[in-house]
Amino acid sequence: MTSGVQQTCYEGDSVDSFQFYLQQSGEHQAMTENINNFLPQVFQRIAKEKKKLDILGVGSGGGQVDAQILSILQTTFPAMPLTADIVEGSSKLVDNFKGLVAKSPNLQKIPFAWHVMHSEDYVKQEKPKADRKKFDFIHMIQMIYYVDDLDETIKFYHSLLKNNGRLMIIVEIANGGWDILWKTYKEELCVDAIKEYRSSGEVIASLERQGLKYEEHLIANRFDITGCFDPSNVTGQRLLNFMTARDDFSQSFTPEIRAAVCSGSFRCLPTSSWEKRVYKWRRKTSGCCTRRR
């Protein structure tokens, strides 16, 4: 959210806004359901002829999706040792993740290394090291918006992969609701933590520029945004706060911008289905997996 100091992750009130959004949207549930379908096969290919698997989560937030990924690994390879390194800049979300580990006997079997720092700082810390740790699987979930240099970020984390390792990037799909919203109103929205909005289009273009082969998996999700069109609806206004990365949507933009953002004609909050006067935001995220040969 906006403040005097530029943020590069969720801190303070923005953590509560993020968690409220997750509760309303079911985003993490949609992600975990979809990754359950394709990650076991990916992990089978990664683990060939290996005796241990090292995992790196970048921008892991409160750990809900990480926990599911680690659970899949433990189920797929019950006898194989795992390690998990976590890079997350929000100390509050790291504490939430640690709380999740404390409640899970299975997660407690995994040695965790906690790097409470932003991705950019982790890159600066690790890049000079000749013996920096390599990983079998690296995931970057909904965090690529916050890095300064997309190409260099992907290049660095790809360099951390072991042979046959995989890098998974989950990001909003090109020409989806978020992409249209943030690119239509770039001047108004890209002024704080996110200076340049990136969707799967930018990520795929970066992978192709670097000659990296990839697979793309679409993750579909729908949630009710009816309240966003009612200024008196608290839930709707809180969703708009998160969608526009503002503490108070109603006070942060001119009446003209607020009206345009909520206009179906701009497709910024896509109202692609109309059922009993309920707006549904049909959105897709894109999971791109690239590997190191």
C-alpha positions in Angstrom: 0.0 0.0 0.0 1.0 3.6 -0.4 3.4 5.1 2.2 6.4 7.4 2.5 8.7 4.4 2.0 8.6 2.3 -1.1 7.5 -1.2 -0.3 8.5 -4.3 -2.3 6.3 -6.8 -0.4 3.4 -6.9 1.9 3.9 -5.2 5.2 1.7 -3.5 7.8 -1.9 -3.0 6.8 -1.2 -4.5 3.3 -0.7 -7.9 4.9 -4.3 -7.7 6.3 -5.6 -6.5 2.9 -3.8 -9.4 1.2 -5.2 -12.0 3.5 -8.7 -10.5 3.2 -8.4 -10.8 -0.6 -7.3 -14.4 -0.3 -10.3 -15.3 1.9 -12.7 -13.6 -0.6 -11.2 -14.8 -3.8 -10.2 -18.4 -3.0 -7.0 -17.8 -5.0 -4.8 -20.1 -3.1 -7.4 -22.9 -3.1 -7.5 -22.6 -6.9 -3.7 -22.7 -7.2 -3.4 -25.7 -4.9 -6.1 -27.7 -6.8 -4.4 -27.0 -10.1 -0.8 -27.7 -9.0 -2.0 -31.0 -7.5 -2.8 -32.0 -11.1 0.6 -31.3 -12.7 3.3 -31.0 -10.1 3.6 -34.7 -9.2 4.6 -35.5 -12.8 7.0 -32.6 -12.8 8.6 -33.9 -9.5 8.9 -37.4 -10.8 11.1 -36.0 -13.7 13.1 -33.8 -11.3 13.9 -36.6 -8.8 15.3 -39.1 -11.2 18.6 -40.5 -9.8 18.6 -38.1 -6.9 18.9 -38.8 -3.2 17.8 -35.5 -1.8 15.7 -32.6 -3.1 16.4 -28.9 -2.3 13.5 -26.4 -2.7 13.6 -22.6 -2.9 10.5 -20.5 -2.5 10.8 -16.8 -3.5 8.1 -14.5 -2.3 6.4 -17.3 -0.3 4.1 -15.1 1.7 2.4 -16.9 4.6 3.4 -20.3 3.2 0.0 -21.8 2.2 1.0 -22.7 -1.3 4.5 -23.7 -0.2 3.0 -26.1 2.3 1.0 -27.8 -0.4 4.0 -28.1 -2.7 6.1 -29.6 0.1 3.2 -31.9 1.0 3.1 -33.2 -2.6 6.8 -33.8 -2.5 6.5 -35.7 0.8 3.6 -37.8 -0.6 5.4 -38.5 -3.9 8.8 -39.3 -2.2 8.1 -40.4 1.4 11.6 -41.6 2.0 13.5 -38.8 0.3 15.1 -36.0 2.4 13.9 -32.5 1.6 15.3 -29.0 2.4 13.4 -25.7 2.0 14.9 -22.3 1.7 12.4 -19.4 1.9 12.9 -15.9 0.6 10.2 -13.5 1.9 10.6 -9.8 2.6 7.5 -9.5 4.9 8.5 -10.4 8.5 4.8 -10.7 9.4 4.2 -13.2 6.6 7.3 -15.1 7.6 6.0 -15.4 11.1 2.7 -16.7 9.7 4.6 -19.3 7.7 6.6 -20.4 10.8 3.3 -20.7 12.6 2.0 -22.9 9.8 5.1 -25.1 10.1 4.7 -25.3 13.9 1.2 -26.8 13.4 2.2 -29.4 10.9 4.2 -32.5 12.1 5.1 -33.3 8.4 6.5 -29.8 7.7 8.5 -30.0 10.9 10.4 -32.9 9.4 11.9 -30.5 6.8 14.8 -28.3 7.7 13.9 -24.7 6.7 16.3 -21.8 6.1 14.6 -18.5 6.4 15.9 -15.5 4.4 13.8 -12.6 5.6 14.7 -10.3 2.8 13.4 -9.2 -0.6 14.3 -11.1 -3.8 16.6 -8.3 -4.9 18.6 -8.5 -1.6 18.8 -12.3 -1.9 20.3 -11.9 -5.4 22.9 -9.4 -4.1 23.8 -11.7 -1.2 24.1 -14.9 -3.2 25.4 -13.7 -6.6 29.0 -13.1 -5.5 29.3 -16.6 -3.9 31.2 -19.2 -5.9 29.6 -22.0 -3.9 26.0 -20.7 -3.7 23.4 -23.3 -3.0 21.6 -24.9 -6.0 18.1 -26.2 -6.0 16.0 -28.9 -7.7 12.8 -26.8 -7.7 12.3 -23.0 -7.4 8.9 -21.4 -7.3 8.1 -17.7 -7.6 4.3 -17.2 -7.0 2.7 -13.9 -7.7 5.9 -12.0 -6.9 7.4 -11.1 -10.2 5.6 -7.8 -10.2 8.0 -6.5 -7.4 11.4 -7.1 -9.1 13.3 -4.3 -10.8 14.8 -6.3 -13.7 12.6 -9.1 -15.0 15.3 -10.6 -17.3 18.1 -10.5 -14.8 15.8 -12.0 -12.1 14.8 -15.0 -14.2 18.4 -15.4 -15.4 19.7 -15.5 -11.8 17.2 -17.9 -10.4 17.5 -20.2 -13.4 21.2 -20.3 -12.7 20.5 -21.7 -9.2 18.9 -24.8 -10.7 20.6 -28.1 -10.5 20.7 -30.4 -13.5 17.1 -31.2 -14.5 15.8 -28.7 -12.0 12.7 -26.7 -12.6 11.7 -23.0 -12.1 8.0 -22.3 -11.7 6.7 -18.8 -12.1 3.0 -18.1 -11.3 1.7 -14.8 -12.6 -1.5 -13.2 -13.8 -2.4 -14.2 -17.4 -1.9 -11.7 -20.2 -5.0 -9.7 -21.1 -6.8 -10.9 -18.0 -8.6 -8.6 -15.5 -5.5 -7.6 -13.5 -3.4 -7.1 -16.6 -6.0 -4.8 -18.2 -6.7 -2.9 -15.0 -3.1 -2.1 -14.3 -2.0 -1.3 -17.8 -5.1 0.8 -18.6 -4.4 2.9 -15.5 -0.6 2.6 -15.4 -0.1 6.2 -14.5 -2.4 6.1 -11.6 -1.4 2.6 -10.3 2.2 2.0 -11.0 3.5 4.6 -8.6 4.5 2.7 -5.5 5.8 -0.9 -5.0 4.8 -1.9 -8.5 6.5 0.3 -11.1 5.8 -1.8 -14.1 3.0 -4.3 -14.2 3.9 -7.7 -15.6 1.7 -10.6 -16.7 2.4 -13.9 -18.3 3.0 -12.1 -21.6 6.1 -10.3 -20.2 7.4 -13.5 -18.4 7.0 -15.6 -21.6 8.7 -13.0 -23.7 11.6 -12.9 -21.2 12.0 -16.7 -21.3 12.0 -16.7 -25.1 14.6 -13.9 -25.2 16.9 -16.0 -23.1 16.2 -19.1 -25.1 14.6 -21.0 -22.2 12.1 -23.7 -23.0 8.9 -23.7 -20.9 5.6 -25.2 -20.3 2.5 -23.1 -19.5 -0.3 -24.3 -17.3 -3.5 -22.2 -16.8 -5.1 -21.8 -13.4 -8.7 -20.7 -13.5 -10.6 -19.0 -10.7 -13.8 -17.0 -10.3 -15.1 -14.9 -7.4 -17.9 -12.5 -6.6 -17.1 -8.8 -7.2 -20.6 -7.5 -7.0 -19.8 -5.4 -3.9 -17.1 -3.5 -5.9 -19.9 -1.6 -7.7 -21.5 -0.5 -4.5 -19.6 2.3 -2.6 -21.4 1.4 0.6 -20.4 -2.3 0.4 -17.4 -2.8 2.8 -16.3 -6.1 1.3 -16.3 -4.6 -2.2 -14.4 -1.6 -1.2 -11.8 -3.7 0.6 -11.4 -5.8 -2.5 -10.9 -2.6 -4.6 -8.2 -1.5 -2.1 -6.3 -4.6 -2.7 -6.8 -4.7 -6.5 -5.5 -1.1 -6.8 -2.9 -1.5 -4.0 -4.3 1.4 -2.1 -5.3 1.9 1.6 -8.5 3.5 0.5 -9.7 3.2 -3.0 -12.5 5.8 -2.6 -10.1 8.5 -1.4 -7.1 7.7 -3.7 -8.6 8.4 -7.1 -10.7 11.0 -8.8 -14.4 10.2 -9.3 -13.8 9.8 -13.0 -11.1 7.2 -12.5 -13.1 5.4 -9.8 -16.1 5.2 -12.2 -13.9 4.1 -15.1 -12.2 1.3 -13.1 -15.6 -0.1 -12.1 -17.0 0.2 -15.6 -17.6 -3.1 -17.4 -17.0 -1.3 -20.7 -13.3 -0.9 -19.7 -13.2 -4.6 -18.8 -11.0 -3.7 -15.8 -13.2 -5.6 -13.5 -14.5 -8.1 -16.1 -18.2 -8.8 -15.7 -18.2 -11.7 -18.2 -21.1 -13.5 -16.5 -24.3 -12.0 -15.3 -26.2 -14.3 -13.0 -29.0 -13.1 -10.8 -27.4 -9.6 -10.8 -24.2 -11.1 -9.4 -20.9 -10.1 -11.1 -18.2 -12.8 -11.3 -14.6 -12.0 -12.0 -13.4 -14.8 -14.1 -9.6 -14.7 -13.9 -6.8 -16.9 -14.8 -3.2 -17.1 -13.6 -0.5 -18.7 -15.6 2.1 -21.1 -14.3 5.3 -21.2 -16.4 7.8 -24.0 -15.7 11.3 -23.9 -17.3 14.1 -26.3 -16.6 17.8 -26.6 -16.5 19.3 -29.2 -18.7 
